[in-house]
Amino acid sequence: MSKARIFPRPLNAMQSGKAHAGEWMLQYQPSDRQTHDPMTGWPGSADTNRQLRLSFESREAAIAFAESKALDFQVEDAPVHRLKIQAYSDNFR
């Protein structure tokens, strides 16, 4: 049985926009160790599920997909963002 992680899509740290803010992602947990290729030295694995990241419109849609595929899943809630309200003049106190 595959394991999956359901989490809210993180916002891009380089931009202040709210695009894709309500999306939820489903990512499979690695089921196989990575090994180094002796010729190139690159890490690799036979597990192709680690390359998949599925996006969903809502949390319920992601959970419904995981249940329909009989996945063992874990849901991570979105972190609470707290704004620190500060005036520009507070820098000079």
Phi, psi and omega per residue, in radians:
M1 nan 2.282 -3.137
S2 -1.393 2.608 3.076
K3 -1.891 2.513 -3.114
A4 -2.376 2.763 3.120
R5 -2.140 2.224 3.108
I6 -1.942 2.192 -3.073
F7 -2.601 2.735 3.096
P8 -1.248 2.532 -3.127
R9 -1.147 2.221 -3.137
P10 -1.251 2.582 3.091
L11 -1.343 2.634 3.119
N12 -1.241 2.221 -3.097
A13 -1.285 -0.289 -3.091
M14 -1.572 -0.120 -3.105
Q15 -2.339 2.689 -3.127
S16 -1.737 0.058 -3.115
G17 -1.262 2.899 -3.112
K18 -1.932 0.402 3.139
A19 -1.143 2.428 3.141
H20 1.087 0.385 -3.074
A21 -1.231 -0.505 -3.089
G22 -1.643 0.070 -3.083
E23 -1.420 2.672 3.089
W24 -2.090 2.508 -3.098
M25 -1.967 2.575 3.003
L26 -2.110 2.162 -3.118
Q27 -2.260 2.296 3.121
Y28 -1.316 2.498 3.064
Q29 -1.410 2.507 3.134
P30 -1.104 2.331 3.133
S31 -1.893 -0.015 -3.079
D32 -2.450 2.564 3.121
R33 -1.285 2.645 3.011
Q34 -1.499 2.471 3.096
T35 -2.167 2.703 3.120
H36 -1.498 2.363 3.052
D37 -1.350 2.178 -3.074
P38 -1.149 -0.445 -3.107
M39 -1.407 -0.802 -3.087
T40 -1.760 -0.424 -3.093
G41 1.465 0.038 -3.130
W42 -1.418 2.544 3.060
P43 -1.318 2.543 3.124
G44 -2.683 2.943 -3.116
S45 -2.711 2.768 3.064
A46 -1.504 -0.118 -3.128
D47 -1.445 1.900 -3.128
T48 -1.551 -0.197 3.129
N49 -1.195 -0.372 -3.136
R50 -1.217 -0.217 3.122
Q51 -1.527 -0.205 -3.060
L52 -1.555 2.347 2.967
R53 -2.386 1.927 -3.104
L54 -1.735 2.395 3.121
S55 -1.927 2.547 -3.101
F56 -2.331 2.731 -3.127
E57 -1.203 -0.593 -3.073
S58 -2.522 2.956 3.113
R59 -1.146 -0.701 -3.112
E60 -1.137 -0.621 3.121
A61 -1.171 -0.672 3.118
A62 -1.174 -0.717 3.120
I63 -1.168 -0.696 3.120
A64 -1.115 -0.685 3.106
F65 -1.123 -0.786 -3.126
A66 -1.103 -0.694 3.122
E67 -1.220 -0.597 3.141
S68 -1.227 -0.468 3.113
K69 -1.677 0.115 3.134
A70 0.986 0.809 3.116
L71 -1.619 2.506 2.975
D72 -1.490 1.964 -3.004
F73 -2.152 2.793 3.101
Q74 -2.283 2.264 -3.104
V75 -1.800 2.234 3.069
E76 -1.871 2.231 -3.137
D77 -1.366 2.773 3.141
A78 -1.240 2.461 3.098
P79 -1.226 2.627 3.136
V80 -1.463 2.142 3.135
H81 -1.634 2.205 3.121
R82 -2.008 2.256 3.137
L83 -1.583 2.382 3.058
K84 -1.733 1.791 -3.106
I85 -1.357 2.132 -3.084
Q86 -2.569 2.384 3.098
A87 -1.518 2.721 -3.132
Y88 -1.096 -0.578 -3.125
S89 -1.205 -0.306 3.118
D90 -1.184 -0.324 3.109
N91 -1.207 -0.333 -3.047
F92 -1.902 0.269 3.128
R93 -1.395 nan nan
